Amino acid sequence: MHLNRWLTALVLIPLIILIILKGGRLGVVLTLLAINGLAQWEFLGFYQQTADPARKVKVITLGFLLVLSFCMAARPQGEAVPLLVLVVCLFALFLFYLMSYGHIEELAWNLAINTLGLLYIPFLLGHFIWLRYLPQGEWWILWLLAVVCSGDTGAYYTGRTFGRRKFYPQVSPGKTWAGTFGGLAANLAAGVLVGRWLLPAEKTFSLGLVALILGCIGLLGDLFESMLKRQAQVKDASSLLPGHGGVLDRLDSLLFTAPALVYARLFLLNM
């Protein structure tokens, strides 16, 4: 498992860096659309394993529109566009289920799952596009990935080595307090060290503070996905990424930290 984990990382990390630095905004947008489609499919599979695939495709199509709406977010007066598209997508989803009344078993449950799927994945994931469109966006994305991935790795190996007391066993039995603090320490170290290299104009204190905040928010995102999987009684979102699980398993922390970093830049760092 460890070998598969590192081999997958060795393939994905250079590819992701290449897309971010050389793919331009279009490359990032197309990559996020593909990631969104895979993640939404995994999420819907948690609770709708026997559902009509065409119904899943309709919801994923709405997710694509929601992700694309963030291309306008960084423009003057464009911040409201994703909210407008979100409302339109929700109305479209509500209309579909209204017209399907009597034809879909457990209609309210299905509607709730699909609504959560729109809010949880494409709406949060779209903030990566907003982040990319902000000044020095590509470097901030690389910094965010370094902070989150370092925290995940630090938590994993610290927890395996020193972990005894469980952190939240009802939701994530594998997490320990030692792993949690090890992950936050790795978040802080990566935030400062990588930040000094990628973002030399930023203050060290600001980078460290934001990295710690992102570490805490990323932990919340990790626990949230663990809660969803535990409710659905699945171990991994899929087996698409050997040693890592599915796409959603790699996105869990990033879905929460990307919006947090966007708003930290806009309101805390004022840029």
N, C-alpha and C positions, 0 to 999 in steps of 0.2 A: 504493500500500500504506500509506503514511504517512497519507494522508487517511482511508482506511477505518479505520485503527487509531484515529485520534483521534475520528472520528465515532461509532464503536462505543463508545468510552470515554465520550463526552459523553452518550450515551443510557443506558449502564449505570450510571455513577457516581451520578447523581441518583436513579435507581430503587433502587439498593442502599441508599443513605443513607435514603431514604424508608421502605423496608421495616424497616431496623434501628431507626429512631427512632420510627416511627409504627405499624409492624405488630405490635408487641408480641412476646411469646414465640411465639405461634401463627404469626404471619407469618414469623418467622425459621425455625421448624420446617418449615412448608409449603414455603418457598423452598428449604431445604436438601434436602428430599425430592425436589423437582424436579431440582435440580442433581445429586444423587446418581444419579437414574435416567439422566440424560443422560450423566454421566461414566462410569458403569458400562457403558452401552451402547457408548460409544466404546472403552473399554478392551477389552471382550470382542470388539469388531470388529477389534482389532489381530491377534488370533490365531485367531478363529473366524468368519471372514467367511462361510463357507458353513454354519455351524451352524444347527440348527432354532431359529427365533426364540422358540418357546415355552420352550426350554431356557434361553435368556438371560433371559426374563421371570421364570422361577423363581428364578434367582440374584439378580436385581434385587429381587425381592420379599423375599428374605432380607436384602438390603442395606437395604431400607426398615425392617424390624424392628430391625436393628442400629442404624440412625441414631436411631430413635424411643427406643431404650433409654436414650439419653443424657439424656432428659428427667428421669430419676430420679437421675442421677449427682450433682447438686448437693444432693440431700436427705440428711439424716442417715442414715448407713449405706447410702447408695445408690450409692457408688462401685463396688461389685462387680457392680451390675446389668448394665452393658455387657459385662463379662467373662462373666457367666452367659449372656447372650443370644448372645454370640459363640460360646461352646461349643455351645449348642443349635443355632445356625445351621450350624456345622461338622458336627455330628453328622447333621443333616438332609441336608446336602450329601453326606456320606459314604454315608448310607443310600441316597440316590437313585442314586449311581453303583454301589453294591453291587448294587442291584436291576437296574441297566442293563448289567451285565456281559454281554458278548457282543453287545450292540446298539450300542455306541458305539466307533467307531474311535479309536485312540490314547487310550484311556480315562484312563490315568494322566496324560498331558499335559493333557487337558481338565480333569481334576480339579485339577491343580496350578494352572492358569490361573484357574479359578473360585475356588479358595481364596485365591490372591493377590489376586484382585479384591475379595473380602470384607475382607481385612485392609488393603489399600492405600487403598480409597476410602471405603466407609461407616464403617469403624471409626475411621479418622483424621478423616474429615469430621464425624463425630458430636461431636467435641470442640468444635466451634463452638457446639453447643447447650449443652454444659456451661459453656463460657465465657459464653454469654449469660445463663445462670441464676445465675452468680456475681454478687456485688454490683458495681454499675456495669458490668454485662456489655456493654450496648450501646456504651458509650464505649470499652471495651477492644477490642471488635471493630472499631470505626472506627479506633482507633489501630493495630491490627494491619494492617488493610487499607492504611492510609497508609504504614506502614513497608515492607511488602512491595511495594506498587505503586511507591513511590518508588525502591526498590532496583532493581526490574525496569527502570524507565524510565532511571535513572541508568546502569545497566550497559549498556543497549542503545545509548544515544547516546554514552557515553564510549568504548565499544568500537568503535563505527563511526568515531569521530573520531580516537582515539589508539591504537586496538588494533593491535598488530603480532604480538606473541608469543602463540601459542595457549595456552589454559589446559588443556584436556583434549580434544584433537582426535579421539581414538578414539571418544569418546562424543558430544561436542558441538563440531563443527568451527568454529562461529561464535563461541564464547566465547574471550575473550582475558584476559590478566592485567590489562590496563588497565581493561577493562570490569568485571572482578571487583572491583577496588579502588574503581572509581567507584560501583559498586552498593552496596558496604559503606559508603562515605562518605555516600551518599544515605540508606541505612538509618539511620545514626547521626543525620544532620541531621533527618530526619523524626521519628525517635523522640523527640528532645529538643524540637524546636520544636512539633510537633503535640501531644506529651505535655504540655507546659507549658500548652497551651490546653484539651485535653480532660480531662486528669488532673492538675489543679493540686496535688492533695494529695501526689502522688508526688515523690520526690527526683529531681533532674535526673540525678545519677550513676546511679541505679537504672534510669531510663528509657533512658539511653544504653547501659548495659551490656546490658540485655535486648534492646535493638534490635540491637546488634552480634551477640549470640548468635543471634537470630532470622534475621539476615542470612546468617550462616554455615549455619544449618540450612536456610533457604530455598534456598540455593545447592545443597545436597545434594538437596533435593526436585526442583529443576529438572533437575539432572543425572540423577537416577533416572528421571524420565519420559523424558528424552532417550535414555537407555539402552534403555528399553522400546520406544520408537518406532524406534530404530536396529535393534534386534533384529527388529522386525516389518517393517522396511523401509518405513515411512511417514513423511512429512514433518510432517504435522499430525494431531491426533486426529480432526478433522473440519473442515468449512468453515462451521460454524454461526455463528461470530463473525467477521465480515469484518475482516481485518487482524490477527487474533489467533489464528486457528485454531479449535480446538474448546474445549468447556468444560473438558476435562481439561488443555489447554494453559494455561489461566488458573488452574487449581487447583494445579498441580504444587508450587509453593512453599508455598501455603497449607495443603495437606494435611500438611506436615511442621511448619509453624510454629504452627498452631492447638493441637495437643497440647503443643508445647513451651511455649507461653504459659500454658496451663492449669496445667501442672506448675510453671512458674516462679512463678505467682501463689500456688500452694498451698505450695510448699516454699522458694522463694527470697524472695519478697515477703511471704509469710505472710498472704495475704488471699484 
